[in-house]
Amino acid sequence: MILIRNLFVELGDFTLKNASLEVSDGEYMVVVGPSGAGKTVLLESIAGLYPLRQGEIWLRGKEATRLRPEQRQVTIVYQDHALFPHLSVRENIVFGLRMRKTDPNQTRAALERVVDLFGISSLLHRRPATLSGGERQKVALARALCVSPDVLLLDEPLSSLDPQTREDIQEELQRLHRMLRVTTLHVTHNFEEAVALGERIAVIGEGEVKQVGLPEEIFRRPNSEFVARFAMSRNIFPGELCRPEAGNRRFKTGNTFFTVENGNQGDNRAVVRPEDVMLSMQADPINGANAFCGEIARITDRGSTLYVDVDLPPVITALTTRHVFREMDLEVGKRVCVCFDASSVHVFWEQQK
């Protein structure tokens, strides 16, 4: 449905370089990356808002590289909703159809369809300024879907919402996609949002597409330190995968050896997710798990959970619950042990810069 080949876009000091991406018909793909990574530039290039220095954009099997925006059957929803303040909700929703001079009966039918989808019939007479953030987002989505687009582009649609409203709209997006199966490309800087919504995820950074895969692949098997850090792996160790000893593969980082299951000789990065690291008062490895002891160097409180940094060395971070934190009476300087399975260690090669 969406095929991007070797996209190269220059905007002032920023360059989106050699970006390639394929989104299947009816797929919900999320592009995730930090601010300034090029996510919005990618969306707006698909929508036809920027000239390309090189590359191709194909939509529904047809090349759209040189088509004007209105010829692409693509709609885009921005994080600030971009609703017309002087128009009512009804007038905002049907604006695109009226610009296309759509038959009034068809316009009325399309309006009724999206109003029913979002349950916003009571809002039609109101102006955007009188709506809540969640209501404005629903109206913006209704306007986008009213024109029956082939492709829906969402630019940080949840970032300006409070946590509860964000969760509600996220569920709404999931429901709508199950019903309509509109090909959707959603960009965000929130990795949890990407995992919750994306059938696949593309990670973008430094103007490049770094990795594309299923959420589990991105989450558990990053292909670079950039992706691992953005996915909040936290425990990223330089080193070297050694030759197997007694059937076990081992990764050496400093003077510490991790037992691992995957990897090729010479791989120079190991990643362990903090939620896979267990804390205990004594090293008691089970089924060949890695077990090491050290002092707590730092505790970072995140409300219901806490990150605990244990200096072995190296420093390894464990994610623990407040219940465990209280039960173990954890504090900086206390000696504890960390344990994690060999299968929890992902080892890969990254070219040295």
Secondary structure as UniProt FT lines:
FT   STRAND          2..11
FT   TURN            12..13
FT   STRAND          14..23
FT   TURN            25..26
FT   STRAND          28..32
FT   TURN            35..36
FT   HELIX           39..46
FT   TURN            47..48
FT   STRAND          54..59
FT   TURN            60..61
FT   STRAND          62..63
FT   TURN            65..66
FT   HELIX           69..71
FT   STRAND          74..77
FT   TURN            79..80
FT   TURN            85..86
FT   HELIX           89..93
FT   HELIX           95..99
FT   TURN            100..101
FT   HELIX           104..118
FT   HELIX           121..123
FT   TURN            124..125
FT   HELIX           128..130
FT   HELIX           133..146
FT   STRAND          151..155
FT   TURN            157..160
FT   HELIX           163..180
FT   STRAND          183..188
FT   HELIX           191..197
FT   STRAND          200..205
FT   TURN            206..207
FT   STRAND          208..213
FT   HELIX           215..220
FT   HELIX           225..230
FT   TURN            231..232
FT   STRAND          235..238
FT   STRAND          240..241
FT   TURN            246..247
FT   STRAND          248..253
FT   TURN            254..255
FT   STRAND          256..260
FT   TURN            265..266
FT   STRAND          269..272
FT   HELIX           274..276
FT   STRAND          278..280
FT   TURN            287..288
FT   STRAND          290..301
FT   STRAND          305..311
FT   STRAND          315..321
FT   HELIX           322..327
FT   TURN            328..329
FT   TURN            332..333
FT   STRAND          335..340
FT   HELIX           342..344
FT   STRAND          345..348
//
